Amino acid sequence: MEKQGIRQRVNGFKAWAVAAGLKKDDAPDLALIFSERRAVAAGVFTTNKVKAAPVIVSQERINRKYARAILANAGCANACTGRQGLEAARGTTDLVARHLNIPAEEILVASTGVIGQLPNMQLFEKALPGLVDKLSPDGIPHVARAIMTTDSFPKMVFYPEKAGGTAYGILGIAKGAGMIMPNMATMLSFILTDIQIDHESLRSALGDCVKSTFNRITVDGDTSTNDTVFVLANGMAGNQSPTERDLAGFREGLQFVMGELARMIVKDGEGATKVIRIEVKGAHSASDAENAARAVANSSLVKTAFYGQDPNWGRIMAGLGRAGIRMQEEEVDIWIDEVQIVGGGLGKGFEAEQKAAQKMTNREFSVVIDLHQGLFQDAIITCDLTHDYVSINAHYRT
């Protein structure tokens, strides 16, 4: 899904992953990303009031505006673990700091996995020397695999750009398949770039891009305890201070990378067979547009209808009706792709529904809703809800 070509590295970053024994299947589960130069750092975290220990630690450290490394693990979320969990999160970064000879405060930490379990520090201690020794400029794909939990494929996107004629890249990875809901998700995402950029520009770009990408997807309506997005910019491309045009180009690249990663997460939704864009237009306000799209995208009844390829528009209307928005039933129009199934709040008949059902056999399609109440619009990307979703989550710990 790259803009052009295939590239898996950014100047000045090294990475690797090893199997530390945190996962049940002996797969790689402990990963490290290291910048040869201190990088400008920005982050966005879960809005869940129950925050994992690594989130709390990284929220404190991101305020320093700089970082040298990211330590990430799968298999143990280190959430709901109290003071011991916080000590463990800080302790793992202390170990890394000694091996890399950098301050622990410049190491960010992220975890994913089962909630309620403390990390096994002996496993970290045993694995870290080998992990540091194997750091490589080509190691990011290994990190992308190591942070997977119920994901079925690693998620990585590269975007090449120039600032003042100097080439740089933006490389992003992410994990996420279940517990996915806007205001982040049960996801980790690490984005690396070698552009030289100031902290405020980086922080602002990240915040804006999160709103239009990771905060516009949903798989199952659950927001996790560990959601984290980091962006590190080490400046090793060697460009001059970016102009407004350069910053606009960077934002475009960051939007592309995060948008593609967000779409991959929905595509990989646990048991999902379809990706659906819910677009609401003609809303009275921006909040109405967003709330309407979320209500439809998160409806279990709507999502099971998507799975069954059933254009059951009554479920969509019911979702809109409980969204708390300004609407008039008799003014609502609904389409599946270009096939209109509702006009003026009434169904368009059997033939239209047959055509819509055929559209729903595709791997991807859209639902467009016009409320005819104003000029605002918004969209959420969601997936269907299948038997496999229940099976995967019923046996997650067993």
HELIX and SHEET records of a PDB file:
HELIX    1   1 ALA A   53  ILE A   62  1                                  10    
HELIX    2   2 GLY A   82  LEU A  100  1                                  19    
HELIX    3   3 ALA A  104  GLU A  106  5                                   3    
HELIX    4   4 MET A  121  ASP A  133  1                                  13    
HELIX    5   5 ILE A  140  ALA A  146  1                                   7    
HELIX    6   6 HIS A  199  SER A  212  1                                  14    
HELIX    7   7 PHE A  214  ARG A  216  5                                   3    
HELIX    8   8 GLU A  244  LYS A  267  1                                  24    
HELIX    9   9 ALA A  286  ALA A  297  1                                  12    
HELIX   10  10 SER A  300  TYR A  307  1                                   8    
HELIX   11  11 TRP A  313  GLY A  321  1                                   9    
HELIX   12  12 GLU A  329  GLU A  331  5                                   3    
HELIX   13  13 PHE A  350  LYS A  359  1                                  10    
HELIX   14  14 HIS A  387  ALA A  394  1                                   8    
SHEET    1   A 4 PHE A  13  VAL A  18  0                                        
SHEET    2   A 4 LEU A  30  PHE A  45 -1                                        
SHEET    3   A 4 TYR A  66  ALA A  74 -1                                        
SHEET    4   A 4 ILE A 107  THR A 112  1                                        
SHEET    1   B 6 PHE A  13  VAL A  18  0                                        
SHEET    2   B 6 LEU A  30  PHE A  45 -1                                        
SHEET    3   B 6 THR A 228  ALA A 233 -1                                        
SHEET    4   B 6 LEU A 188  THR A 193  1                                        
SHEET    5   B 6 THR A 166  LYS A 175 -1                                        
SHEET    6   B 6 LYS A 155  ALA A 163 -1                                        
SHEET    1   C 6 LEU A 346  GLY A 347  0                                        
SHEET    2   C 6 VAL A 339  GLY A 343 -1                                        
SHEET    3   C 6 ASP A 333  ILE A 336 -1                                        
SHEET    4   C 6 GLU A 364  ASP A 370 -1                                        
SHEET    5   C 6 VAL A 275  ALA A 283  1                                        
SHEET    6   C 6 PHE A 376  CYS A 383 -1                                        
END                                                                             
